[in-house]
Amino acid sequence: MNRDSARKILSAAVMAATVGLAAFGTPAAAKDLRMAWSQDATGLDPQKQTAFSSLRLLELVYEPLVRLDADLKIVPAIAKSWEFSPDGTELTFELDPKATFQNGERVTSADVKASFERILDEATGAANRANYSSVASIETPDDETVVFKLSQPDVPILTAMTDTNSSILPASEIAAGNVGTKAVGSGPFMLEKWDPNSGEVLTANKDWAGGPTGVDGITISVLPDESAILAALRTGQIDFALLNDPLVATLVPKEANLQLNRAPVLAYHVLQLNPARAPMDKLEVRQAISCAVDRQAVLDTASLGEGKVTGPLTMPFYATDPNELFCYKRDVEKAKKLMADAGLADGFSATVIAATGEPPTAAAEAQVLQSQLAEIGINLDIKLMELNVYIDAWLAADFDMAVALNGGRPDPYTMYNRYFTNDGNLQKVSNFKDDTLDSLLQQGRAETDLDKRKTIFADFEKTLAEKSPWIWLYTSYGYTAQQKSVEGFVPTPTGSLFSLSKVTVE
């Protein structure tokens, strides 16, 4: 897209942006932050949501015990301190006595216990339940102390507790069955209004233990067309925007009054296969697909080369050079031989699902993959879905293949145990059980020596790439754009927007 074409598109989008913003309203207070994004939250239960758009909203309202900073270091949130026992089987937290829920109730150890018991209850459908299978019991010796008794040493459990999916909820709201129907957290902002697919109004939580916030509130408008978001930034209608489309994000530096924040993220673009469905149940077929995919071409076409080809592990300390992984150099002839070995020399037909808008590159990725796999006789039918429909299909593993953008984690165990341990809570999504992968994940979970952990997870990554239940493609960047009058936002490798709690607007 050249500059003139982009400007024509953006000029046409100004009217759409104006209509969208006017329909939801703009804040009157000068200290409010006016914000826009293209995908809205799909629900309000922080322990169950998997969509990035939901987590980006809920992390501003709810808090976990601990959180990650921009350097992926664990820092206090509701807990002010924590300590493992010498044998690694107890994890004790001391809570911040100033932590208060937005309903006025003080955050106590009883709320922490109730929250984790809810996560551990299989009936809840919590997104990261598998991270806590080592929790044998939770003790609350006083209102400010919580002790997690573990069945084994569990190195990554503290990292798992930094997730928005591990948010602490009021025990009273859990008992009343209100979680998901309204948002009551202890975070920097309160959700005053949510009009699905239109926008949100957040107001500062004056009682936030980490306060004060830098702005009095945030008004968020949902504008599905990111060109319209950029147009609204250009005309000063909004102060800050979350961008997902590199086609739009790369235009921001051309605007004198705007600033682009661009940071590599741990999230990964992936073609998920469903090994429970024939013929993806055959190793040779999965490997043939891996060999037939030109990952760099997918990245260059769908994301303007904004990123890098990746293996399963995206965190720098543990990641293996992709050139050392199975079939990361495209080999169509090898792919054809593997198809023939599987008895499918003539190929087969399958459907690949992709969400509209999250990520915005999904449709383009699917089209490139469709073209590449056609060379080995695989006829892909692309089925585009609205995000909420896609998530339902994804969680039910109702697909042959799926183009996905999955969240990364700083620790390999917390990133993949829910998919690739035999009892992981999202094993039904991966539909792939492998005793070697399960064993390596369990070894890495208990190992405390960093060098030994690195060796274990290098073996895990190489095994996963060779067995090819999924085809990992690339990592990209997290983008936000802002007026130069906005100060204090810090991008992170997790894509978090939490630092909006401290931004100011001149």
N, C-alpha and C positions, 0 to 999 in steps of 0.2 A: 504494500500500500504506500503510495507516494504522498508527499505533504499536501499537494493540492487536493487529491482524492479524499484524504483524511479530513481536511478542512471543510469540504463540501458535506461530508457525512456529519461532521460535528455541528455545522451550521443548521442542518436539517434537524439535528437532535435537540437544539436549544429549546424549540417549542415543546417537544416531548418532556424535556426535563422540567420546564416551567410548569406545565400542566401537572406532572407528577408531584412536584414539590408543593404546588398550591393546593392540590387535593388533600395533602396530609397536613399542611400548615407548617409554619416556621416559628421558632421561638422568639419571644419579644426581648428576653433578657440578653444583654450584651455578652454576658459571661457564659452563655450556653454554646455548646459546640454543635454546629449543624453538619450532619454526616449523611452519607449515602452508601449503599451497597446494592448488589444486583440480586442476591439470593437472600430470602428471609428465613428466619428460624422455622423449623418444622414442628417444634414442641418445646415445652417448658420444664421437662423433668431432666435435671442435669445428670442424673445417674444413668439415664437410658438413651440419651440422644447421641447419634453418631455423625450427623451432618456437621460439616465445618461451620455452616451458617448459624446453626443452633449454638454450638459451643462458643463461638465468638461473641454472641449476645450474653449467654449465661455466665461466662467467666467474669462479666462486669457486675453481676448480681450476687452470685454465690462465691464461696471460698472453700478451698480444701484446707487440710491441716498445714501443708507446706506447698510452696510453688517453685518454679524454675525462674531464674533471672535470664538476662540476655546472653549470658555466658554458659547457660545450662547448669548453673550451680543451684543447689537446693537452699532456699531461704525461707524464713518464717512467713506464715500466713496466720491461720487461727492459732497454731501452736507457736509459742515463743522459743521453745527449745525441745530437743529430743535426744535420746541416747539408747544405743543397743547394749544389752548385757554382754559380758565377756564371751559367753558361748554362743551369742547371736540368736538366742531363742526367745528373747524378750525385747520389745521396743516400747519405750516409755516416752510419752509426750507430756509436757507441761503447757497448758493452754494460756493464752493471753487473757488476763482477767478483765481487760477492757472490751473483748470481743462480744458484740451484741447483734442479735438478729434484728431485722427490719420491722418486726412486730413488737419490739421493745424488750423481748426476752433475752436474758444473758445466755451466751453460749457456754454450755457445761459439758462435762464428760458424759453425761447421760445422752446428750444429743449426738456426740461422736459415736457412742456405742450403738444407738438406734440407727444411725446412718449406715454404719458398716454392717450391721445385722440385716438391714434392708438390701444392701449390695450383695451380701452372701446368700440371701434367699433366692433360690433359682426362679421362683415364681415372679420375682421383680423384673427379670430380663435386663439386669444391669449390664452395661457395655463392657465393663472390665472386671467382672466377677472373678475370672480365672486368675487374676493377679493376687488374689487373697486366699487361695486354697490352703496356704500354710497357717492361716489364723485358726488356732484351736479354741481360744476364748478371749474375751475382752473384759478387763477388770477396771473398775472405777473407784479407786480408794478414796477420792474426794472429788469435789466439783471441778477442780482444775487439773486433775491427773488422770491419764488414760494409759493402761498397760495392755499391749497386744501380746498375748502368749502364742508363740509359734511352735508348730510341730517339728520344724527343722530350721536351720539357718537359712535366711532368705534375703540375699544381698539386694535385689532390685525392688523390694517391697516399698522402700521409702520413696524411690523414684516414681513408682506407681501412684503413690498418694498425692503427687503433684497435679494429677489430671483433674480437669473440670468434672469428669465422670466420677471422681471421688469426693465431690463436694459434700460439706456437712449441712444437713437439713435440721430444722427444729423437730425434736421428738414429738412435739404437740401436733405439728402438721402431718407427720407420718401417721400418727395414731388417728387423726381425723380423716385421713385419706385424701388430703388436699394437694399432695405433691403432683405437679403437672397441670393443675387447674389454675394455680396462681403461683407467683414467684416470691418466695420469702427466704432470702439469704442473709449473709452477714457482710456482703461485699460493698464496694465503693458506691454503687448506684442502686436505686430502687426502680423497678419496672412499674411505671404509672399507667402506661397504656400500650396495648399491643393490638394493632389491626393487621392480621395476617396478610402478607403479600402487599401491604401498604406502608407500614412503618411502626416505629416504637417511640415512646417518650420515656426517657430515664431522668430521674432527679437525683441529686447528690444525697447520699446517706450521711447526714450530719453526725451520726453516732458511729461511723466507721472507725474501727480501732486504728486503721492505717492512715486516717485522714489528716488534714482536710484534702478534699479533691481540688483539682486546679480549676474546674468549671462547675457551675451550678447545676448543669444538666446536659444531656445529649438528646438531640432530636434526630432520629434516623429515618430517612426516606428510602424506600425500596424502589429502585429504578432498574428494571431488568436489562435494559440496554446500556452497556458500559460506555458507549459513545455519548449517551445522554448524561451520564455521570460526569464525564470529562467536560462536556459543554457547561454543566452546572458549576463546575469548579472554575472554568474560564470566566464565567459571568458573575462570579462571586456569590452565587446562591447557596453554596455549601462551603464548609471550611475543610472537610476531611473526607476521604473516601477509601474504601477497601476495593482494590482492583484485582481481578483474577485473570483477565485476558491480556496476554503480552502484546497483542496488536494495539491495544489501547494504552497500556502502561508505557510502552516505548515512545509514545508521542508526548508524554508529560514534560520531559526535559526541554522541549521546544517552546514551552510557555514560560515567559519571564517571571510571572507572578506566582508560579507553582513550584513545588518541590516534590520529587519522587523519592520514596524510601524503598530500596530494593535490597533484599537479603536472601541468601540461599536458605532453603528450608529442608526439614527432614522428611516431609511428606513425599510420597513417590507415586508416579503414574505407572499403572500396571494393567496388563491384560490378564484377567482372572479366568482360568479354565475351571470347568466343573468336572472333576475326575469321577464323580458318581454317575455321569452320563456317558454312554458309549458315543463315539469311540475315544473320548478323552480319558477313559479308564485304562487305556493302553499307554505304557511308558513311551513306546516308540512314537506314537502320535503326538504326545505332549512335547517330546524332544524335537520332533520334526517341525512343530510350530515354532519352537524356540530358535531353531537353526534357520528358519525361513524369514524371520523378522529382522529387518534392518533397523535397529533401535535409533541410530543416529538420524536416519531419514525421517523417522516418526517425530523425533525432537525438532529437526530442522523445519519440517513442513507444518506441524501443528503448533509449535511454540517458538517459531522464528529462531531456533537454536538457543533460546534463553534457558539454559540449564546444562546438565551433563548426564550421559548415560550412567546408569547405576545398577548394581546388584541388589540383592534383598536388603543388605544393611547399609543405611544411609548416614549413620553417625560417623564422623571422621575417625575416631579412635578405633572402631571395630571394622570399618569397611574394607573389603578386599578390592584390589584393582580388578575392574570388570574383565580385563583381558585375560585374567587367570581363571575365569569362570566358564562353564560349559557353553560352547557354541555362541559366544558373544560376538564372534566375527561371522557375519552372515555366510551361510554355506548351503545354497539351494540344492546342489547335487546331493549332499549328505541328507538334507531334508527329504528329498524324493526317495532315496534309498530307505530311510527309516519308514516312510509311508508304505513302501513296497513290503518291507519286513513285517509291517503290521497287517498286511493283506489289503491295503487300501491304496494301491497304485493309481486307481482312478479317482481318488479323492472322496469327499463327502460334503454334505451341506450342514450348516449350523447357523444359529442366530446369535448375534452379539448385542447386548443391551448397553445403552449409554444414557447418561442424564443430560438434559438440556440445561446448560448454565453452570453446572458444578462438576468438573471444571468446564470452562467455556471451550477448551480445546478438545473435549471428548469426541465430538462428532468428527472433527478432522482426524483425530487419532484413529477412530474406527474406520474411516475411509482409507487411510494409508495402509492399515493392517489388512483391510479387505483386498486391496490391490496386491499386497505382497503375498498373502496366503493363497491367492488365486493361482500363483505361479506353481504351487504344488498340488493344485486340484481341490483346494478347500474353498467352497462357495459360501461366503458369509453374507447373511441378511442382517442389515443394521436396523435395530429397533430403538428409536429415541423415545425417552419417557420424561415426564415431569419429575422433578427431584423427589417429591414425596412418594410417587408411584415406584420410581426406581429403587428407593431405599427399601420399600416393602418387598419388592422382588429380590433385591440383593440379600436381605436378611433371611428370606425364605429359600435362598439358593435356587430361585426359579429362573435359571438361565443356562445356556450352553457355555457362553463366554460373556464376560462383562468388562467393559473399559471402566477403570476406577481410578480415583485419586484417594489414597489411603494415608492416614496420619502416621508420621514417624514418631519415634520415642528416642530418648538419649541412651536407653539401655535395650539391648537386643531381646532380652527375655520379656520385658513388658511390651515390646513392640509385636512379638509374634507368638507368645504362649497361647493367647486366646484362639489363634487360628490353627497352630500346628503342634499343640500337645494333644494327646488322645482324649483328654477330658476338657479341653478348652471350651469356653462358653460360646465362641464363634467358630468352633470346628464344623458346625453344620453349614457355615458359609463356605469354608475352604473345601469341605467334603473330602479331606485327605488325611488319612492316618498313616503314620510311618514311625515304627518303633525307634529307628535311628535318630530321627529328628526330635522325637519326644525325649529320648535319653540325653541327647546333647543339650537340649534346653534345660532339663532338670539338673545336669551337671553344672551348667553355667549359672543357674540360680543359686546353688549352694557354694560355689567357689568364691573365695574372698581374695585370692591373689590375682591382680590385674593381668599380669602376663599370661597366667594359665587360663584366665577367662578369655583373653583375646585369642588364644589357640583353639579353645573349645568353640568359640563362635565363628572362627574362620572355617572350621570343619563343618559347622552347621550351615554356613552360607554356601559353601561349595556343594554340599549335599542337596540343599534346597534347589539351587540353580540346576543341578544335574537331573533331579527328579521332576522338575518343571511342572509343578501343579499350577503355578502362575508364571507369566512371562514379565519380568520386571523391565521397565522401559527407561525412565529417566526421572531425575529430580529437577525442579525448576526453582523459581524465586517467589517469595512473598512480596506483594506490591501494595503500598499505600501511597496516596497522593494528598497533598495538603497545601493550603494557602501558606505563604511564608510568614503570616502573622501567627500561625500555630507553632507552639514550641513545646518540647519535652517528650515527644513520642519516640519510643525506642523499639525498633523492630527486633524480632527474635527468630531463632531457627524453628520454633514451633508454630510460628505464624500468629502468636498471641497478640491480642489488642489490649491486654490488661493495662499497659502503660498509659492508656487514655485516662486512667484515673488521676494522672498527674499532669496532663497537658494544660497549657494555658492559651488563651486567645487574646492577643493584644487588641 
